[in-house]
Amino acid sequence: MSLEPDGTTPQPAVVVPTVTHPHMHCDFEPDYAIQRYSSGAGFWRTWDCAYTRVEADNLLAYYKKRYGQRCEWRLAKIIYG
C-alpha cells in the first residue's frame, strides 16, 4: 500500500487588515477592531473593539447577523505606534 499526494493545495491564510492607532498609555488597548464600511465617506470606520480574537469574531458575527446585507463589516488588527 502506498500513499500518494491528494493533489490539493492548502488554502491561503486569511489576511486580517491592520489599523494604526497611537498608544493610549492606559489599560484600554484592545487588539482587534470591528469596522463598518461607510459608503458615503468611502472608508472603513471603527465601530467596536475587542481584546481577543474570539471576542472579535463573536462581535463580528453579531453585527453581520443584526444588520444583514445593509452594512459591510470586517475585522482589523490594531497596531499601536
Secondary structure as UniProt FT lines:
FT   STRAND          18..21
FT   STRAND          32..38
FT   TURN            39..42
FT   STRAND          43..50
FT   HELIX           53..67
FT   HELIX           68..70
FT   STRAND          73..80
//
